[in-house]
Amino acid sequence: MRRAYSVETVRAAEAALQKRLPEGALMRRAAAGLAVACGDLLRRNGRVYGSRVLLLVGSGDNGGDALYAGARLARRGAGVRALLISPDRAHEGGLAAFLAAGGQVAEGPEGLGALDLVVDGITGIGGRGGLREDATALVRAVTRDRTPVIAVDLPSGVEADSGEVHGEAVRADATVTFGTYKPGLLIDPAAEHAGALRLVDIGLGPELPEPPDLEALQYADVAALLPVPGAASDKYRRGVVGVVAGSDRYPGAAVLAVAGALRGGAGAVRYTGSGADAVIARFPEALVHAGPPSKAGRVQAWVVGPGIGDGREAEEAVADVLAADVPVLVDADGLRLLDAETVRTRSCATVLTPHAGEAAALLGVAREEVEAGRLAAVRELAARYRATVLLKGSTTLVAEARDTPVRVNPTGTGWLATAGSGDVLSGLTGSLLAAGLAPRDAASVGAYLHGLAARHGAGGAPLSAQDVADGIPAAWRDVRAG
């Protein structure tokens, strides 16, 4: 599992560790890992000896990390130069080591010639706001030929704690981070600037508290959560999920939500809505009912909202489902029709699955505000509605009202940006709720499998929402196989 901690927590852990180490040992550990990562990239594109490396050096510890790493690369035969953003504030020890190893200080970006690598050590995890105008011009000048960029700890100009980007920021091909991941490396829009991530162990682990601020599940974590039927399983032990979806205008939403639920392992699906004929034609194993949902029969979880429209019948269906004494997932049109106080006072779990526009409506803010501050938005939604919230997007986030780490899904892909994909996710997550997974786990596993399924369904080509649903069993097999 990838675990991320806030700047404040990282600073405290570093301070505790430094008390037990010789002066400068922590920075030298970080620089050693950074130099190895730089060397690996240079070897992939040629060789270290004779390569041309430029360090962009700020005044903080990141600049010191870059200088010490540059010294190591220079001793291996690389031609390393450093551009000092604030020459009078450069890290004294790092600069001395760099010069002693044969590194050179450049006066400006002019005359540098072709470069094999740029190392971004301008600002560190304590940086706030975007890059200054002079730093922005410098970054653009030295990367105009698409020279590979490695960021030190995180790309300069992004917010470490929130993943927000206020102004210009470095776009790195890779980021070498130290001790632990920072939230901004895992959450868009900042994550889009980070490139491939590499974590360097500097001995910080024992100093980091529980729980982390953010976590991202990996294959082994998801495999441990997957509900696998036993020899004595029947459809109720596997989980029966009720689905209220579709309308005369959006009949396909019913089919896709049911597809997600069945492909997600539900023992049975009870469908209520106007799309019964389409559902039965595609999935004869589905159990259909004219409604209302409370009369449809026994279920262990409900999914309500995809494509149901906004009429009185849809509003009554949402209210009927929210009155049920089982976990409920509310998506799409259901998010507009729910009563906030009803959600807050439910005795059973509620999972809300908005995209940025729907989240903005629930919070009463502009969509752009949600997209720029996804972590703050998902936490606020969970607290305000006392629910588990799955905020869909380029990085899907899952938050609870209680004090548990926010989860970020690492399997997202642009192929999921297709009509009906969210309906599949709703059915899939609902099936996991019905199987007995805790709401946070059901949402996290659902998002993880959804992303993997899109990769299987696409195969590098455009795909439909039905392709995503059809890819779920292959994703399930991949996770179990490790």
N, C-alpha and C positions, 0 to 999 in steps of 0.2 A: 504494500500500500504506500502510495506517495503521501507524505504528510507535510503540511506547510504551516509555518508559524509567523506571527506578526513581527514587525521590526522591533517593537518593545521587548518581546519575549526573546528574540534572537540576541539583542544587545545584552540583556541580562545574563543569558547563558554564556555568551562570549566572555563577559566580565568575570563570571564565576570560574570558567576554565582558565582564563589568563592568570589568575592568582596562583595556579599550580604549575605554570609553565615558565620557562625562561623568557625574558623580554624578547618580543618579536617572533616567538616560535609559531604562533597562530598564523601570522601573516606569511611566514615562510612555508607553512603547510599548504595554505591556500595557493600561494604562488607556484609551488611544485606541481599541484594538480592542474593549475591553469596552463603551465608550460607543457605538460604532457598532452593536454587536449589540443593545444596549438600545434604541437609536433605531429599529432595524429592527423589533423586536418592537412597540414603541409605535406605530409607523406602521401596522403591520398591524391593530392594534386601534383606531386612531383617528389620533392625531398626537402629535408630541413636545411642541410648544408647548402649555402649559397642562395637560399630563399630571401625575399625582401619583405620585412615586417615593419609595420608602423604602429606605434603605441599612441593612443590619444589619452593623455594623462591629466586627470583632474587633481584637485587638492586634497581629496580624502584618502581613506584607506584603499579604495578601489584603485586609485592611481598608484599607491604603493605596491599593491598586488601585481599590477601590470608591469611596473618597473622591475620588480624582483623576477617575475616570469620572463621578461625581456632579457634580463641578465643571463638566465639559464639558456635561452635560445641563442644568444650571442656566443656563449661558450661552446655551443654545438655547431657553430659555423654559420649561423644565419646573420644576415645583415640587418640589424635592428636599429631603428631610429625612433625617437620619442618627440612628439609635439606636446609641449607643456602648456596647458590651458592657462594656468596661473603660475608662471615660473618661480615667483618668490614664495609660493606656498606648496611647492611639490614636496612629496615625502622625502625627507632628508636621507634616511638610511637606504631607501629603495633607489634613489637617484645615484648615491655614491656607489652602490653595488652595480648598478647598470653601467655607469661610466667605467668602473674598474674592469668589467667584463668585455669592454670594447664597444658598448653601445654608444650611439651618437645622438645629440640633441639637434633637432631640426628647427630652423627659425620660422618656418611657415610651410604651407602646403605646396608652394611653388617649387618646381624643380625636383620633386620626389621621384618622378619616373614611374614605371610600372611597379605595382605592389602585388605580393602574393597573399597577404593577410593584413587586416586592420584589427587591432585589439581595442575595444571600447572600454576605457577605464575612466570616463569623464565624471560620472556621479555614481553614488552607491545607493544602498537601501534607504538611506536617510534623505535622499533627494526629494524635493517637492516641486511640482509644476513641470512644464516641459523644458526643453533645452533653451538656453539663452540664444539670442540671435547670432552672436559670434560663433558659438559652438555648433549651431545648426549649419551655418555656412561652411564651417570647417569639415563637418561630417559629409556634407554633400560634395565638397571638393575632392575628398580622398576616396569616395565610394562611387564616383560617377562612372567608372569603368566596371562596375558590378564586382568589385573586389570582395572576397569573402570577409565577413565580419564576425568576430567572436566577442560577446559581451561578458564583462567581468561581474559576476553575481546577478546582475539583471541589466537589461538595456537601459541606457541613460535616457531619462525623460519620462519613464513610466512610474506609476505609483506602486510601490512594493506591497502595501497592505490591501489595496482595493482592486487592483487591475485596471484602474482608470488611467487615461492618457489625456493630460491637459496641455495641448500644444504639440510641438514637434518632439519626436523621440527617435532614437536609433532603431533601425530594423536590422536585427542580427540574424545570421544564418545559424548560429548556435550560441547558447548561453551556458557558461560554466558557473554554477552556483555552489556555495560553500556551506557545509554543516547541515542544512535543511533547505527544503524548497520554501519559497516565499509565495504568498497567495497570488500576487500579480503575475507570476510565471505560469499560472494554471488557468487564469480567468481572462477572457477577452474584455476589452480590446488589447490589453497589454500583452496577453499570451501570443497574439499575432506578431508581435515584435520580437519574440524570444527565440524563435527557431527551435532547433533540436536542443533538448535539455540534457545536461550532464551534471550530476551531483558529486562533489568531492567531499569525502569524509575527512573532517579535520578534528574529530574527537568530540563533537558537540553533543552527540546523542544523549549521554547520561545527564546532561544539564538541562535538557528540554522537558517541560512538564507535560502532564496529561490533562485534558485531551489537547490535540492540536487545534488550530483555528480552522483548518481546511484539510480535506483528505480526498484522494482519488483512488478508487478501487482498481485493483489489477486482476488478472485472470484468476489467481488462487483465491482472492477474496470473494469474487463472484461465484466461483465454483463451490465454495463452502456454504453459500447462501441458497444455491439453486434447490428448489423442492423436487426431490427425486422420489417417485412412488415406490412403495415397498410391495412385498408379495401379497399383503392383506389389503392393499388399497382398493377402494371403489371410487366412484365419481365424486362422492361427497368428501372423502378423505383427500382426494386430489384438489378439490375446490370447485364449487359451482358459482359462476359469476353471472350476474344479471347485467344486461346491456340495454340502455335506452338511448337510441341514436337514430339518425336519419329522419327524413321528412319527404314530402312530395317534391320539394325543391332539391334536396340533397339525399337521394336514396342510396347513393354509394357509400355515404358515411356509415350507414348501418352495416353494410357488407364488410367494410374495412375494419371497423371496430370489432366485429365478431371474428373476423380473420385473425386479428391480433390476439384475441383471447384464446381461440382454439390453438393457434400455433404456439402460444405461450404456455401451453400445458394444462389448460383448464379441463377438469373432469367433465364438465358440461357447461353450456352457455344457454341461459334463458334470455330470449330477446323479446322486448316490448317496443312497439312503435309501428309506424306506417310502412316500414320497409320489409314486412314479414315475407312477402312473396319473393323479393329479391334475395333475402337471406336464405330462405329454404332452397331456392334454385341453386345457390352456390354452395350452401352447407346444409345438406339434408339432416345432419345430426343435431342441428340447433333446435332448441325447444322454444316455440313461439307462443305468444299470448297477446290478446288484444289490449290488455291493460285494464286498470292502472297497474303500475309496477308492484304495488303492495299485494295484488291478487295473483301475481304471476307464479308464485310458488317459492320454495325454499332456495335461498342463495346465501353465500358466505361473504359476498361483496357486490357492490353495484358500481357500474360505470354509467354516467349520465352526461349528455350534452352534445356530443359530436353531431353536427348537422341537424339538430332538432328544431331550428328556427326560433321565432320569438313570440308565437301566439299564446293564447290562454292555455291551450292544451299542453304546450311545452312547459309553461310556467308551473302548471299543476303537477306535471311529471317530476320536475326538479324538486318541488316541495315534498312530494310523496316519497321520493327516494331519500331525501335528507332526513325524513322522519323515521327511516328504517334503523333497526338496532344492529347494524353491521357496518364495516368500513365502506366509505363511499369515495369514489374518484369523480371529480367534476372537471369537465373540459369544455372548451369551445363555447357554444351558445349557452351552455349551462352556467358558465361563469358570469354572464350578463344577467341571468335570471335568478341567481341564488340570493337569499336573504342573509346578509352578513351576520346578524345576531343569531340566526338559526345555526349557522356554521360554528360560531364561537361557543355555543352552548350544547353542541351535540355530545352525547356520552360516548360515542364511538369515533374512531379516527376518520378524518377527512383529508383527502389529498387533492390539491388544486394544481392544475397543469397549464398555466397560461404561457403564451408567447409574450414578447415584449409589449406589443400593443394592448393585449388583454391585461397584462400586469399594470400597465400605465392607467388603464381605466379603473382597475380595482383600487389603485393607490390615489387616483385623482391627480396625476402628474402627466407631463408630456412623454411620449414614447422615447424621445431622444434622451431624456433623463434616465430612464430605465436602461437603455442600451449603453450609456456612458458609465453607469454605476450599477452593474448587475448584482454584485455582492450585497451592496446596501439594499437594493430593491428586494431581493429574495428574502433577506433577513427581516425586513420590514413587513412584507406580506405574511410571512409565517407568524410573526408576533401579533400583527393586527387581526388576523383571522383565526389564530390559535389552531393552525392546521399545518400539515406537511405540504410544502410548496415545491413543485418541480418547475423551474423557470426554463423554458425551452429557448434554444438559441445556438449560436456557434459554439459556446461552451455551456452545456446544460448544467444547472445548479440545483441542488436539493437541500432544503433547509427545514428545520423543525422549529416549533415555537419554544421548546425548551433548549437548554444550553448544551447542544451537541455540535460537533464540527459540521460545517457546511460541506457537502460532498460535490465534487465537480466531476463530470463524466469525461473520460479521456478518449472515447471512441467516436465522437461526433465527426461528421463528414458533410461536405456540401451537397452530396447526393441525396441527403434527407430533405433538402429544400424542394419538395414536390407536393402537390395537392394530395391531401388524404394521409400523408405520413403521420401526422399527429393523431389521427383516428386510430391507426394501427398501434401507436404507442399507448394510447388510452386502454385499448383492449388488452394488450400485453401486460401492462402494469396492473390492471384490474384482475387478471388471472393470477398474478403473484400475490395480490392481496387476499384473494379467495383461498389460495393455498396456505395462508397463514403467516406469510412474511410480515414483519413489522412495516408500517407505512414508509419509513425512511429507507429500509432495505428494498422494499418492493419498487419504489420509485428509482432508486439507484441502479438496481439490477435491470429493471425495465429499460432505462436509458442506455445502459451498457450494451445489452443485447440488441436493442434497436439500432445503435450505431454499427455494431458488427454485422447485423443483418443487411444493412444498406451496402456495406462493402461486399458481402457475398452476392447480393442481388445485382449490384452494378457491374462488378467485374471490370471496372474502368470505363463503363458506358452509361448513358442515361438510363434511368429506371423509373418505374411507377411505384405508387404506394403498395400495390399488390405484390410487386417484386420484393419490397421490404418485408412484407408479411411472410412471403414464401422463403425468405432468407433466414427467418428466426430459428428453425430447427438446426440449420448448419451452424449458426452462431452458438447455439446451445451446445452442440457437439464439440465445437472448438474450445469452449470454456471448460468443459468437463475433461477434455484431452490435455488441457494445459498449454 
